[in-house]
Amino acid sequence: MKVMKKRILFLVLAVLMILPASIFAVDLIGFRLGPTAMLNVPFNPENIPEDFFEELSFDDFSFGVDARLNLAVFEVNVLALVDPLLNGSNEMVGALVQANVGAGVSIALFDMVRLGLFAGPSLSFVVDNGSFIPGPGFPLTEDDLFASNLFLRAAVDVMLGGISVGATYIVDTNTNLNNMFLPGFELVELLDNVIGKAGVSVLFEVF
């Protein structure tokens, strides 16, 4: 656990060191959009069973959309997984959407690899026959937003011209913004839970 925390802190420091030089090496504004597939099975990257990937099946994945908006090295993104809701006739009548809305830094290295580190709230909602139904903890107000579950997301993308292929790892911190403002809170507490979910995205450059 301590080794994992040290690695993550090292990554954060490396990003901060590269940041000043990278601001002038990327396009000012960019938007990428594409499909994503995420594992439903969480795991600890420090302790992956040998047969973990061999036992995976199609049912172990959820699918959705990954959208990323860049302003220089700063990025706002939304990763939304969509599970269809079916009626008795096996017809789709709606969908459950589980989304991670993040903000952070995304740095392009030599126009080949892009590294990103983000944080933000997790939320869910249901779209049923055209009706919008907020899920538990959906931030309808500012107070709700500060009480929403906070996640951390790391992303590595390989840039192939107007297309990028990358991996994402998302960790639920089991905390929220309200807790971060409590006396005695330490940022290292965000790394207490390193068990997360991984996925891949194929993104197409819109502009």
C-alpha positions in Angstrom: 0.0 0.0 0.0 2.8 2.4 0.9 4.6 1.6 -2.3 1.5 2.4 -4.3 1.1 5.7 -2.6 4.7 6.6 -3.2 4.3 5.8 -6.9 1.2 7.9 -7.3 2.8 10.9 -5.4 5.9 10.5 -7.7 3.6 10.7 -10.8 1.9 13.8 -9.4 5.3 15.5 -8.9 6.5 14.4 -12.4 3.4 16.0 -13.9 4.0 19.2 -12.0 7.6 19.3 -13.2 6.7 18.8 -16.8 3.7 21.2 -16.7 5.4 24.5 -17.3 7.3 23.3 -20.4 4.3 21.6 -21.8 1.9 24.5 -21.8 3.6 25.9 -24.9 3.9 22.5 -26.7 0.2 21.7 -27.2 -2.7 23.2 -29.1 -4.7 25.6 -27.1 -8.1 24.0 -27.5 -9.0 20.4 -28.4 -12.0 18.1 -28.2 -11.9 14.3 -28.5 -14.8 11.9 -28.4 -15.2 8.1 -28.7 -16.4 4.8 -27.3 -15.1 3.3 -24.1 -15.2 -0.1 -22.4 -14.7 -0.5 -18.7 -14.2 -3.6 -16.5 -17.0 -4.1 -14.0 -14.5 -6.1 -11.8 -12.3 -3.8 -9.6 -8.7 -4.9 -8.9 -5.6 -3.7 -7.1 -2.8 -3.1 -9.7 -0.3 -4.2 -7.0 -1.9 -7.6 -6.6 -3.4 -8.9 -9.8 -4.1 -12.7 -9.8 -2.3 -14.6 -12.5 -5.5 -15.8 -14.1 -7.4 -12.5 -13.7 -7.5 -11.6 -17.4 -7.9 -15.2 -18.6 -11.2 -15.5 -16.7 -12.7 -12.3 -18.1 -15.7 -12.5 -20.4 -17.8 -10.0 -22.4 -20.3 -9.8 -19.4 -17.5 -8.3 -17.3 -17.4 -5.1 -19.3 -19.7 -2.0 -19.5 -19.7 0.3 -22.5 -20.3 3.9 -23.0 -18.7 7.2 -24.2 -15.6 9.1 -23.3 -15.5 12.9 -24.0 -12.5 15.1 -23.3 -12.2 18.9 -23.7 -8.7 20.4 -23.5 -7.6 23.9 -22.8 -3.8 23.9 -23.2 -2.8 21.2 -20.6 -6.0 21.5 -18.5 -8.8 19.1 -19.3 -12.4 18.5 -18.4 -13.8 15.1 -19.2 -16.8 12.9 -18.9 -16.7 9.1 -19.0 -20.3 7.8 -19.1 -21.2 4.1 -19.0 -24.7 3.2 -20.4 -26.7 0.1 -19.4 -29.9 -0.4 -21.3 -33.2 -1.0 -19.5 -35.4 -3.6 -21.1 -39.1 -4.3 -20.8 -40.8 -7.7 -20.7 -40.5 -8.0 -24.5 -36.8 -7.4 -24.4 -37.2 -4.0 -25.9 -35.0 -1.1 -24.8 -37.2 1.5 -23.0 -34.5 3.5 -21.3 -30.9 3.5 -19.9 -29.0 3.7 -16.7 -26.1 6.1 -17.0 -23.2 6.1 -14.6 -20.8 9.0 -15.2 -17.5 10.3 -13.9 -17.1 14.0 -14.5 -13.4 15.0 -14.0 -11.1 17.9 -14.2 -7.3 18.0 -14.1 -4.2 18.1 -16.3 -3.4 16.3 -19.5 0.1 16.6 -20.9 1.2 15.6 -24.4 4.7 14.2 -24.6 6.4 14.6 -28.1 2.9 14.5 -29.7 3.0 10.7 -29.2 1.7 10.0 -25.7 -0.7 12.0 -23.5 -0.7 11.5 -19.7 -3.7 12.7 -17.6 -4.6 12.9 -13.9 -8.1 14.0 -12.9 -10.6 14.2 -10.1 -14.3 14.8 -9.8 -17.7 13.6 -8.7 -19.4 10.3 -9.6 -23.1 10.5 -10.5 -25.8 8.4 -12.0 -29.2 8.9 -13.6 -31.9 7.0 -15.5 -33.5 8.0 -18.8 -36.8 6.2 -19.0 -39.3 6.9 -21.8 -37.9 10.4 -22.2 -38.0 11.1 -18.4 -34.9 12.1 -16.5 -34.6 10.4 -13.1 -31.6 11.4 -10.9 -29.9 8.6 -9.1 -28.8 8.5 -5.4 -26.5 11.4 -4.6 -27.1 13.1 -8.0 -25.8 16.7 -7.5 -28.9 18.9 -8.0 -27.5 21.7 -5.9 -24.1 23.1 -4.9 -24.4 21.3 -1.5 -25.2 18.0 -3.3 -22.1 18.5 -5.5 -19.8 18.9 -2.5 -21.3 15.8 -1.0 -20.9 13.6 -4.1 -18.5 10.7 -4.2 -15.0 11.9 -5.3 -13.0 9.7 -7.8 -9.4 9.9 -9.1 -8.7 9.0 -12.7 -5.4 8.3 -14.4 -5.2 8.1 -18.2 -2.5 7.2 -20.7 -3.2 7.7 -24.4 -1.2 6.9 -27.5 -1.7 9.6 -30.2 -2.1 8.3 -33.7 -2.8 11.4 -35.7 -6.5 12.3 -35.3 -7.1 9.1 -33.3 -5.9 8.1 -29.9 -6.1 4.8 -28.1 -5.6 4.7 -24.3 -6.1 3.1 -21.0 -7.9 4.5 -18.0 -7.9 3.6 -14.3 -10.5 5.0 -11.9 -10.4 4.8 -8.1 -13.3 5.7 -5.8 -11.7 7.6 -2.9 -14.7 6.9 -0.5 -14.7 10.6 0.3 -16.1 13.9 -1.0 -15.3 17.6 -1.2 -16.9 18.3 2.2 -14.6 15.9 3.9 -11.5 17.5 2.3 -12.3 20.8 4.1 -12.6 19.2 7.5 -9.8 20.0 10.1 -7.0 17.4 10.0 -7.8 16.1 6.5 -4.7 15.0 4.6 -4.5 14.6 0.8 -2.8 11.3 1.2 -6.1 9.9 2.5 -7.4 10.0 -1.1 -5.0 7.2 -1.8 -6.2 4.9 1.0 -8.3 2.9 -1.5 -6.2 1.8 -4.5 -8.7 -0.7 -5.7 -10.3 0.6 -8.9 -11.6 -0.2 -12.4 -9.7 -0.2 -15.7 -10.8 0.4 -19.2 -9.9 1.4 -22.7 -11.1 4.3 -24.9 -10.7 5.0 -28.6 -11.0 8.8 -29.1 -11.5 10.7 -32.4 -10.3 14.3 -32.7 -13.3 16.6 -33.4 -11.3 19.8 -33.3 
